[in-house]
Amino acid sequence: MSFDGIFFKRVYHLINEKINGSFINKIGQKNSTDFIFYLYKNKEINQLYISTSNTGSFFVLLNNMDRIENISNHFLSILYHHIVNGKITNVEQINNDRILCFSVEKANELGIFHRYKLYIELIGKLTNIILCKDDGTIIDALHKISPL
């Protein structure tokens, strides 16, 4: 079965209630394309596994997955700085396409809340994860694509 926009919407609706309102406890990176978001909600820990591989991109919500050894890179440190310990306030699918948007709210050291959007695009070769401010300004992306 192909992972098209309609199938994506069905999977999104199945996991939305578990993701929405969760706190991002930790982010792990298994390799250069696979991320694990450790989510905490109502004393329950879930792992959102996201693969941005060009050959087969997907996401799945897991209950029991062993902690992995992180590889570190610049994009992972940007995600840590901006959204770890933040609360997912909204999850939506964009235009019935294979794009998820997580709205995350996090307080800084002074208690001022900042809002971010994390876009996960699972579109074949154009698969990407993009972190933006609430106004749409791009902070960083996993894959940077230069203009023509």
ZATINU-597748 format. One record per residue: residue number from 1; x, y, z of N, C-alpha, C in turn. Coordinates in steps of 0.02 Angstrom, whole numbers, always signed. Layout:
% residues N
seq:NUM; n.px:X; n.py:Y; n.pz:Z; ca.px:X; ca.py:Y; ca.pz:Z; c.px:X; c.py:Y; c.pz:Z
...
This chain:
% residues 148
seq:1; n.px:+42; n.py:-59; n.pz:+0; ca.px:+0; ca.py:+0; ca.pz:+0; c.px:+44; c.py:+62; c.pz:+0
seq:2; n.px:+29; n.py:+108; n.pz:-43; ca.px:+69; ca.py:+169; ca.pz:-47; c.px:+50; c.py:+216; c.pz:+11
seq:3; n.px:+98; n.py:+257; n.pz:+30; ca.px:+89; ca.py:+304; ca.pz:+85; c.px:+71; c.py:+371; c.pz:+55
seq:4; n.px:+9; n.py:+375; n.pz:+28; ca.px:-14; ca.py:+437; ca.pz:-5; c.px:-48; c.py:+482; c.pz:+46
seq:5; n.px:-75; n.py:+539; n.pz:+22; ca.px:-106; ca.py:+587; ca.pz:+66; c.px:-167; c.py:+562; c.pz:+104
seq:6; n.px:-206; n.py:+518; n.pz:+72; ca.px:-267; ca.py:+492; ca.pz:+104; c.px:-248; c.py:+443; c.pz:+160
seq:7; n.px:-200; n.py:+398; n.pz:+146; ca.px:-177; ca.py:+351; ca.pz:+197; c.px:-142; c.py:+390; c.pz:+254
seq:8; n.px:-104; n.py:+440; n.pz:+235; ca.px:-70; ca.py:+483; ca.pz:+284; c.px:-120; c.py:+514; c.pz:+331
seq:9; n.px:-177; n.py:+538; n.pz:+304; ca.px:-229; ca.py:+570; ca.pz:+344; c.px:-258; c.py:+521; c.pz:+395
seq:10; n.px:-268; n.py:+459; n.pz:+375; ca.px:-295; ca.py:+408; ca.pz:+420; c.px:-247; c.py:+394; c.pz:+477
seq:11; n.px:-183; n.py:+386; n.pz:+462; ca.px:-132; ca.py:+374; ca.pz:+513; c.px:-127; c.py:+435; c.pz:+559
seq:12; n.px:-129; n.py:+494; n.pz:+530; ca.px:-126; ca.py:+556; ca.pz:+570; c.px:-183; c.py:+559; c.pz:+621
seq:13; n.px:-244; n.py:+542; n.pz:+599; ca.px:-301; ca.py:+544; ca.pz:+646; c.px:-295; c.py:+491; c.pz:+701
seq:14; n.px:-264; n.py:+435; n.pz:+686; ca.px:-256; ca.py:+383; ca.pz:+737; c.px:-208; c.py:+403; c.pz:+792
seq:15; n.px:-155; n.py:+439; n.pz:+775; ca.px:-105; ca.py:+456; ca.pz:+826; c.px:-112; c.py:+528; c.pz:+853
seq:16; n.px:-156; n.py:+568; n.pz:+823; ca.px:-161; ca.py:+638; ca.pz:+843; c.px:-178; c.py:+647; c.pz:+917
seq:17; n.px:-225; n.py:+609; n.pz:+943; ca.px:-244; ca.py:+619; ca.pz:+1013; c.px:-189; c.py:+601; c.pz:+1062
seq:18; n.px:-144; n.py:+556; n.pz:+1042; ca.px:-88; ca.py:+539; ca.pz:+1086; c.px:-32; c.py:+591; c.pz:+1082
seq:19; n.px:-25; n.py:+624; n.pz:+1025; ca.px:+28; ca.py:+673; ca.pz:+1016; c.px:+7; c.py:+742; c.pz:+1041
seq:20; n.px:-53; n.py:+763; n.pz:+1026; ca.px:-77; ca.py:+830; ca.pz:+1044; c.px:-77; c.py:+839; c.pz:+1119
seq:21; n.px:-45; n.py:+891; n.pz:+1144; ca.px:-41; ca.py:+904; ca.pz:+1216; c.px:+18; c.py:+872; c.pz:+1250
seq:22; n.px:+59; n.py:+836; n.pz:+1213; ca.px:+118; ca.py:+803; ca.pz:+1242; c.px:+175; c.py:+852; c.pz:+1250
seq:23; n.px:+220; n.py:+836; n.pz:+1296; ca.px:+282; ca.py:+874; ca.pz:+1304; c.px:+337; c.py:+836; c.pz:+1269
seq:24; n.px:+381; n.py:+871; n.pz:+1235; ca.px:+438; ca.py:+840; ca.pz:+1202; c.px:+493; c.py:+833; c.pz:+1255
seq:25; n.px:+505; n.py:+772; n.pz:+1277; ca.px:+552; ca.py:+759; ca.pz:+1331; c.px:+623; c.py:+755; c.pz:+1305
seq:26; n.px:+632; n.py:+725; n.pz:+1247; ca.px:+699; ca.py:+715; ca.pz:+1220; c.px:+692; c.py:+702; c.pz:+1145
seq:27; n.px:+745; n.py:+716; n.pz:+1108; ca.px:+747; ca.py:+700; ca.pz:+1038; c.px:+810; c.py:+660; c.pz:+1025
seq:28; n.px:+803; n.py:+603; n.pz:+992; ca.px:+860; ca.py:+562; ca.pz:+974; c.px:+866; c.py:+556; c.pz:+899
seq:29; n.px:+926; n.py:+544; n.pz:+876; ca.px:+938; ca.py:+535; ca.pz:+805; c.px:+977; c.py:+471; c.pz:+795
seq:30; n.px:+945; n.py:+422; n.pz:+763; ca.px:+975; ca.py:+357; ca.pz:+753; c.px:+1030; c.py:+358; c.pz:+699
seq:31; n.px:+1015; n.py:+393; n.pz:+645; ca.px:+1064; ca.py:+403; ca.pz:+591; c.px:+1047; c.py:+469; c.pz:+558
seq:32; n.px:+1074; n.py:+482; n.pz:+500; ca.px:+1065; ca.py:+548; ca.pz:+470; c.px:+993; c.py:+562; c.pz:+448
seq:33; n.px:+951; n.py:+510; n.pz:+443; ca.px:+882; ca.py:+519; ca.pz:+419; c.px:+828; c.py:+502; c.pz:+469
seq:34; n.px:+844; n.py:+468; n.pz:+524; ca.px:+792; ca.py:+443; ca.pz:+570; c.px:+796; c.py:+479; c.pz:+637
seq:35; n.px:+738; n.py:+506; n.pz:+658; ca.px:+732; ca.py:+542; ca.pz:+722; c.px:+681; c.py:+508; c.pz:+766
seq:36; n.px:+692; n.py:+512; n.pz:+832; ca.px:+644; ca.py:+488; ca.pz:+881; c.px:+629; c.py:+544; c.pz:+929
seq:37; n.px:+565; n.py:+562; n.pz:+933; ca.px:+542; ca.py:+613; ca.pz:+980; c.px:+511; c.py:+577; c.pz:+1039
seq:38; n.px:+539; n.py:+585; n.pz:+1099; ca.px:+512; ca.py:+555; ca.pz:+1160; c.px:+460; c.py:+602; c.pz:+1188
seq:39; n.px:+398; n.py:+580; n.pz:+1188; ca.px:+341; ca.py:+623; ca.pz:+1207; c.px:+313; c.py:+599; c.pz:+1274
seq:40; n.px:+294; n.py:+647; n.pz:+1317; ca.px:+267; ca.py:+632; ca.pz:+1383; c.px:+199; c.py:+665; c.pz:+1390
seq:41; n.px:+149; n.py:+624; n.pz:+1408; ca.px:+82; ca.py:+650; ca.pz:+1419; c.px:+45; c.py:+604; c.pz:+1467
seq:42; n.px:+17; n.py:+633; n.pz:+1521; ca.px:-22; ca.py:+595; ca.pz:+1570; c.px:+14; c.py:+533; c.pz:+1595
seq:43; n.px:+77; n.py:+542; n.pz:+1617; ca.px:+118; ca.py:+488; ca.pz:+1645; c.px:+131; c.py:+432; c.pz:+1595
seq:44; n.px:+123; n.py:+446; n.pz:+1532; ca.px:+135; ca.py:+396; ca.pz:+1479; c.px:+188; c.py:+424; c.pz:+1432
seq:45; n.px:+237; n.py:+381; n.pz:+1416; ca.px:+290; ca.py:+402; ca.pz:+1371; c.px:+281; c.py:+365; c.pz:+1305
seq:46; n.px:+279; n.py:+402; n.pz:+1251; ca.px:+276; ca.py:+373; ca.pz:+1184; c.px:+335; c.py:+399; c.pz:+1144
seq:47; n.px:+353; n.py:+361; n.pz:+1093; ca.px:+406; ca.py:+383; ca.pz:+1048; c.px:+377; c.py:+391; c.pz:+978
seq:48; n.px:+387; n.py:+450; n.pz:+950; ca.px:+367; ca.py:+463; ca.pz:+881; c.px:+430; c.py:+453; c.pz:+839
seq:49; n.px:+430; n.py:+400; n.pz:+800; ca.px:+487; ca.py:+383; ca.pz:+758; c.px:+474; c.py:+410; c.pz:+688
seq:50; n.px:+519; n.py:+452; n.pz:+664; ca.px:+511; ca.py:+483; ca.pz:+598; c.px:+572; c.py:+466; c.pz:+556
seq:51; n.px:+559; n.py:+435; n.pz:+498; ca.px:+612; ca.py:+420; ca.pz:+451; c.px:+604; c.py:+465; c.pz:+391
seq:52; n.px:+657; n.py:+502; n.pz:+375; ca.px:+656; ca.py:+547; ca.pz:+318; c.px:+700; c.py:+520; c.pz:+261
seq:53; n.px:+704; n.py:+455; n.pz:+257; ca.px:+744; ca.py:+423; ca.pz:+205; c.px:+713; c.py:+436; c.pz:+136
seq:54; n.px:+755; n.py:+445; n.pz:+86; ca.px:+730; ca.py:+456; ca.pz:+18; c.px:+697; c.py:+394; c.pz:-10
seq:55; n.px:+717; n.py:+336; n.pz:+13; ca.px:+689; ca.py:+273; ca.pz:-15; c.px:+624; c.py:+252; c.pz:+18
seq:56; n.px:+611; n.py:+275; n.pz:+78; ca.px:+548; ca.py:+256; ca.pz:+112; c.px:+537; c.py:+297; c.pz:+174
seq:57; n.px:+505; n.py:+354; n.pz:+168; ca.px:+493; ca.py:+397; ca.pz:+226; c.px:+428; c.py:+377; c.pz:+260
seq:58; n.px:+427; n.py:+381; n.pz:+327; ca.px:+368; ca.py:+363; ca.pz:+365; c.px:+372; c.py:+392; c.pz:+435
seq:59; n.px:+316; n.py:+387; n.pz:+472; ca.px:+317; ca.py:+401; ca.pz:+543; c.px:+273; c.py:+350; c.pz:+578
seq:60; n.px:+290; n.py:+334; n.pz:+640; ca.px:+253; ca.py:+285; ca.pz:+678; c.px:+258; c.py:+303; c.pz:+752
seq:61; n.px:+206; n.py:+290; n.pz:+790; ca.px:+205; ca.py:+302; ca.pz:+862; c.px:+218; c.py:+236; c.pz:+898
seq:62; n.px:+269; n.py:+235; n.pz:+940; ca.px:+290; ca.py:+174; ca.pz:+974; c.px:+281; c.py:+181; c.pz:+1049
seq:63; n.px:+271; n.py:+125; n.pz:+1083; ca.px:+265; ca.py:+125; ca.pz:+1156; c.px:+331; c.py:+107; c.pz:+1189
seq:64; n.px:+363; n.py:+55; n.pz:+1163; ca.px:+424; ca.py:+29; ca.pz:+1193; c.px:+480; c.py:+26; c.pz:+1142
seq:65; n.px:+525; n.py:+72; n.pz:+1148; ca.px:+584; ca.py:+69; ca.pz:+1105; c.px:+644; c.py:+86; c.pz:+1149
seq:66; n.px:+696; n.py:+47; n.pz:+1142; ca.px:+755; ca.py:+59; ca.pz:+1182; c.px:+785; c.py:+126; c.pz:+1163
seq:67; n.px:+815; n.py:+158; n.pz:+1212; ca.px:+849; ca.py:+221; ca.pz:+1199; c.px:+908; c.py:+207; c.pz:+1152
seq:68; n.px:+920; n.py:+254; n.pz:+1109; ca.px:+972; ca.py:+244; ca.pz:+1059; c.px:+1030; c.py:+291; c.pz:+1074
seq:69; n.px:+1088; n.py:+273; n.pz:+1048; ca.px:+1145; ca.py:+318; ca.pz:+1054; c.px:+1137; c.py:+372; c.pz:+1002
seq:70; n.px:+1140; n.py:+433; n.pz:+1024; ca.px:+1130; ca.py:+490; ca.pz:+979; c.px:+1192; c.py:+505; c.pz:+939
seq:71; n.px:+1181; n.py:+521; n.pz:+877; ca.px:+1234; ca.py:+554; ca.pz:+840; c.px:+1219; c.py:+628; c.pz:+847
seq:72; n.px:+1269; n.py:+669; n.pz:+848; ca.px:+1256; ca.py:+740; ca.pz:+858; c.px:+1274; c.py:+778; c.pz:+795
seq:73; n.px:+1232; n.py:+825; n.pz:+779; ca.px:+1245; ca.py:+870; ca.pz:+723; c.px:+1212; c.py:+937; c.pz:+738
seq:74; n.px:+1221; n.py:+984; n.pz:+694; ca.px:+1197; ca.py:+1052; ca.pz:+705; c.px:+1121; c.py:+1055; c.pz:+709
seq:75; n.px:+1087; n.py:+1019; n.pz:+664; ca.px:+1013; ca.py:+1021; ca.pz:+663; c.px:+983; c.py:+993; c.pz:+727
seq:76; n.px:+1012; n.py:+939; n.pz:+753; ca.px:+986; ca.py:+910; ca.pz:+815; c.px:+996; c.py:+959; c.pz:+873
seq:77; n.px:+1052; n.py:+993; n.pz:+875; ca.px:+1063; ca.py:+1042; ca.pz:+930; c.px:+1015; c.py:+1101; c.pz:+924
seq:78; n.px:+997; n.py:+1121; n.pz:+863; ca.px:+947; ca.py:+1174; ca.pz:+854; c.px:+879; c.py:+1151; c.pz:+879
seq:79; n.px:+860; n.py:+1089; n.pz:+863; ca.px:+796; ca.py:+1062; ca.pz:+888; c.px:+796; c.py:+1060; c.pz:+964
seq:80; n.px:+851; n.py:+1037; n.pz:+995; ca.px:+856; ca.py:+1036; ca.pz:+1068; c.px:+845; c.py:+1105; c.pz:+1097
seq:81; n.px:+879; n.py:+1154; n.pz:+1070; ca.px:+876; ca.py:+1221; ca.pz:+1097; c.px:+806; c.py:+1251; c.pz:+1093
seq:82; n.px:+770; n.py:+1238; n.pz:+1038; ca.px:+706; ca.py:+1272; ca.pz:+1027; c.px:+645; c.py:+1233; c.pz:+1050
seq:83; n.px:+644; n.py:+1167; n.pz:+1046; ca.px:+581; ca.py:+1133; ca.pz:+1060; c.px:+583; c.py:+1079; c.pz:+1114
seq:84; n.px:+641; n.py:+1057; n.pz:+1138; ca.px:+642; ca.py:+1008; ca.pz:+1192; c.px:+615; c.py:+1041; c.pz:+1255
seq:85; n.px:+573; n.py:+1006; n.pz:+1291; ca.px:+535; ca.py:+1029; ca.pz:+1350; c.px:+478; c.py:+1076; c.pz:+1330
seq:86; n.px:+463; n.py:+1079; n.pz:+1266; ca.px:+406; ca.py:+1118; ca.pz:+1243; c.px:+344; c.py:+1074; c.pz:+1239
seq:87; n.px:+287; n.py:+1106; n.pz:+1236; ca.px:+223; ca.py:+1071; ca.pz:+1233; c.px:+194; c.py:+1075; c.pz:+1162
seq:88; n.px:+174; n.py:+1017; n.pz:+1135; ca.px:+142; ca.py:+1016; ca.pz:+1070; c.px:+70; c.py:+1039; c.pz:+1080
seq:89; n.px:+54; n.py:+1098; n.pz:+1053; ca.px:-13; ca.py:+1126; ca.pz:+1063; c.px:-61; c.py:+1109; c.pz:+1007
seq:90; n.px:-34; n.py:+1092; n.pz:+948; ca.px:-77; ca.py:+1076; ca.pz:+892; c.px:-38; c.py:+1034; c.pz:+842
seq:91; n.px:-73; n.py:+987; n.pz:+812; ca.px:-44; ca.py:+946; ca.pz:+758; c.px:-94; c.py:+948; c.pz:+701
seq:92; n.px:-69; n.py:+963; n.pz:+641; ca.px:-114; ca.py:+965; ca.pz:+584; c.px:-80; c.py:+938; c.pz:+522
seq:93; n.px:-122; n.py:+913; n.pz:+477; ca.px:-98; ca.py:+892; ca.pz:+412; c.px:-111; c.py:+950; c.pz:+364
seq:94; n.px:-62; n.py:+966; n.pz:+322; ca.px:-67; ca.py:+1023; ca.pz:+277; c.px:-96; c.py:+1001; c.pz:+210
seq:95; n.px:-153; n.py:+1028; n.pz:+191; ca.px:-184; ca.py:+1020; ca.pz:+125; c.px:-190; c.py:+947; c.pz:+101
seq:96; n.px:-208; n.py:+901; n.pz:+145; ca.px:-214; ca.py:+831; ca.pz:+128; c.px:-153; c.py:+803; c.pz:+93
seq:97; n.px:-96; n.py:+831; n.pz:+108; ca.px:-32; ca.py:+809; ca.pz:+81; c.px:+6; c.py:+771; c.pz:+135
seq:98; n.px:+64; n.py:+747; n.pz:+119; ca.px:+105; ca.py:+710; ca.pz:+167; c.px:+150; c.py:+757; c.pz:+206
seq:99; n.px:+119; n.py:+809; n.pz:+234; ca.px:+154; ca.py:+859; ca.pz:+275; c.px:+118; c.py:+866; c.pz:+342
seq:100; n.px:+155; n.py:+856; n.pz:+396; ca.px:+130; ca.py:+867; ca.pz:+464; c.px:+159; c.py:+931; c.pz:+491
seq:101; n.px:+119; n.py:+968; n.pz:+528; ca.px:+142; ca.py:+1029; ca.pz:+561; c.px:+128; c.py:+1023; c.pz:+636
seq:102; n.px:+181; n.py:+1025; n.pz:+676; ca.px:+175; ca.py:+1025; ca.pz:+748; c.px:+184; c.py:+1097; c.pz:+772
seq:103; n.px:+136; n.py:+1122; n.pz:+810; ca.px:+143; ca.py:+1187; ca.pz:+843; c.px:+168; c.py:+1173; c.pz:+913
seq:104; n.px:+225; n.py:+1203; n.pz:+930; ca.px:+258; ca.py:+1191; ca.pz:+994; c.px:+265; c.py:+1257; c.pz:+1031
seq:105; n.px:+250; n.py:+1255; n.pz:+1095; ca.px:+256; ca.py:+1314; ca.pz:+1138; c.px:+306; c.py:+1298; c.pz:+1193
seq:106; n.px:+355; n.py:+1342; n.pz:+1201; ca.px:+407; ca.py:+1330; ca.pz:+1251; c.px:+425; c.py:+1396; c.pz:+1286
seq:107; n.px:+434; n.py:+1393; n.pz:+1352; ca.px:+455; ca.py:+1452; ca.pz:+1390; c.px:+531; c.py:+1454; c.pz:+1392
seq:108; n.px:+559; n.py:+1514; n.pz:+1385; ca.px:+631; ca.py:+1522; ca.pz:+1389; c.px:+652; c.py:+1530; c.pz:+1462
seq:109; n.px:+714; n.py:+1549; n.pz:+1474; ca.px:+741; ca.py:+1556; ca.pz:+1542; c.px:+705; c.py:+1610; c.pz:+1582
seq:110; n.px:+677; n.py:+1659; n.pz:+1548; ca.px:+642; ca.py:+1714; ca.pz:+1582; c.px:+568; c.py:+1702; c.pz:+1590
seq:111; n.px:+544; n.py:+1644; n.pz:+1567; ca.px:+473; ca.py:+1628; ca.pz:+1572; c.px:+431; c.py:+1655; c.pz:+1515
seq:112; n.px:+463; n.py:+1682; n.pz:+1464; ca.px:+426; ca.py:+1708; ca.pz:+1406; c.px:+414; c.py:+1651; c.pz:+1358
seq:113; n.px:+351; n.py:+1642; n.pz:+1338; ca.px:+333; ca.py:+1587; ca.pz:+1294; c.px:+348; c.py:+1606; c.pz:+1221
seq:114; n.px:+378; n.py:+1558; n.pz:+1186; ca.px:+391; ca.py:+1565; ca.pz:+1115; c.px:+355; c.py:+1508; c.pz:+1079
seq:115; n.px:+330; n.py:+1522; n.pz:+1020; ca.px:+294; ca.py:+1471; ca.pz:+981; c.px:+335; c.py:+1454; c.pz:+919
seq:116; n.px:+338; n.py:+1390; n.pz:+905; ca.px:+374; ca.py:+1365; ca.pz:+847; c.px:+329; c.py:+1317; c.pz:+808
seq:117; n.px:+347; n.py:+1308; n.pz:+745; ca.px:+313; ca.py:+1258; ca.pz:+703; c.px:+365; c.py:+1212; c.pz:+675
seq:118; n.px:+353; n.py:+1147; n.pz:+682; ca.px:+397; ca.py:+1097; ca.pz:+656; c.px:+360; c.py:+1061; c.pz:+600
seq:119; n.px:+384; n.py:+1071; n.pz:+538; ca.px:+353; ca.py:+1040; ca.pz:+480; c.px:+391; c.py:+977; c.pz:+463
seq:120; n.px:+354; n.py:+923; n.pz:+454; ca.px:+383; ca.py:+860; ca.pz:+433; c.px:+353; c.py:+843; c.pz:+366
seq:121; n.px:+395; n.py:+846; n.pz:+314; ca.px:+373; ca.py:+833; ca.pz:+246; c.px:+398; c.py:+764; c.pz:+226
seq:122; n.px:+352; n.py:+719; n.pz:+212; ca.px:+370; ca.py:+651; ca.pz:+193; c.px:+352; c.py:+641; c.pz:+119
seq:123; n.px:+386; n.py:+677; n.pz:+76; ca.px:+368; ca.py:+678; ca.pz:+5; c.px:+427; c.py:+652; c.pz:-36
seq:124; n.px:+436; n.py:+586; n.pz:-38; ca.px:+487; ca.py:+555; ca.pz:-80; c.px:+556; c.py:+585; c.pz:-73
seq:125; n.px:+585; n.py:+608; n.pz:-129; ca.px:+652; ca.py:+636; ca.pz:-127; c.px:+655; c.py:+703; c.pz:-92
seq:126; n.px:+598; n.py:+737; n.pz:-85; ca.px:+596; ca.py:+802; ca.pz:-53; c.px:+581; c.py:+799; c.pz:+21
seq:127; n.px:+590; n.py:+741; n.pz:+52; ca.px:+576; ca.py:+731; ca.pz:+123; c.px:+621; c.py:+777; c.pz:+164
seq:128; n.px:+591; n.py:+811; n.pz:+214; ca.px:+628; ca.py:+859; ca.pz:+253; c.px:+594; c.py:+872; c.pz:+320
seq:129; n.px:+631; n.py:+899; n.pz:+367; ca.px:+605; ca.py:+923; ca.pz:+430; c.px:+627; c.py:+996; c.pz:+435
seq:130; n.px:+579; n.py:+1041; n.pz:+446; ca.px:+593; ca.py:+1112; ca.pz:+446; c.px:+567; c.py:+1143; c.pz:+511
seq:131; n.px:+609; n.py:+1180; n.pz:+546; ca.px:+590; ca.py:+1215; ca.pz:+607; c.px:+581; c.py:+1289; c.pz:+591
seq:132; n.px:+523; n.py:+1316; n.pz:+608; ca.px:+507; ca.py:+1386; ca.pz:+594; c.px:+483; c.py:+1420; c.pz:+658
seq:133; n.px:+490; n.py:+1487; n.pz:+657; ca.px:+456; ca.py:+1527; ca.pz:+709; c.px:+382; c.py:+1527; c.pz:+692
seq:134; n.px:+342; n.py:+1552; n.pz:+739; ca.px:+270; ca.py:+1553; ca.pz:+729; c.px:+249; c.py:+1596; c.pz:+670
seq:135; n.px:+289; n.py:+1646; n.pz:+654; ca.px:+272; ca.py:+1691; ca.pz:+598; c.px:+294; c.py:+1663; c.pz:+530
seq:136; n.px:+324; n.py:+1604; n.pz:+529; ca.px:+344; ca.py:+1572; ca.pz:+466; c.px:+416; c.py:+1580; c.pz:+448
seq:137; n.px:+455; n.py:+1617; n.pz:+487; ca.px:+526; ca.py:+1624; ca.pz:+475; c.px:+562; c.py:+1558; c.pz:+488
seq:138; n.px:+599; n.py:+1534; n.pz:+439; ca.px:+634; ca.py:+1470; ca.pz:+445; c.px:+695; c.py:+1479; c.pz:+490
seq:139; n.px:+699; n.py:+1437; n.pz:+541; ca.px:+758; ca.py:+1436; ca.pz:+586; c.px:+811; c.py:+1390; c.pz:+557
seq:140; n.px:+791; n.py:+1328; n.pz:+540; ca.px:+838; ca.py:+1280; ca.pz:+512; c.px:+799; c.py:+1223; c.pz:+480
seq:141; n.px:+833; n.py:+1186; n.pz:+437; ca.px:+803; ca.py:+1129; ca.pz:+403; c.px:+854; c.py:+1072; c.pz:+402
seq:142; n.px:+828; n.py:+1011; n.pz:+401; ca.px:+873; ca.py:+953; ca.pz:+397; c.px:+911; c.py:+953; c.pz:+331
seq:143; n.px:+875; n.py:+960; n.pz:+276; ca.px:+905; ca.py:+963; ca.pz:+210; c.px:+897; c.py:+1033; c.pz:+182
seq:144; n.px:+952; n.py:+1066; n.pz:+169; ca.px:+949; ca.py:+1133; ca.pz:+141; c.px:+953; c.py:+1127; c.pz:+65
seq:145; n.px:+903; n.py:+1153; n.pz:+32; ca.px:+899; ca.py:+1150; ca.pz:-41; c.px:+912; c.py:+1220; c.pz:-69
seq:146; n.px:+963; n.py:+1225; n.pz:-110; ca.px:+981; ca.py:+1291; ca.pz:-138; c.px:+934; c.py:+1309; c.pz:-195
seq:147; n.px:+924; n.py:+1373; n.pz:-206; ca.px:+881; ca.py:+1393; ca.pz:-262; c.px:+916; c.py:+1378; c.pz:-329
seq:148; n.px:+877; n.py:+1375; n.pz:-382; ca.px:+905; ca.py:+1359; ca.pz:-448; c.px:+954; c.py:+1409; c.pz:-471
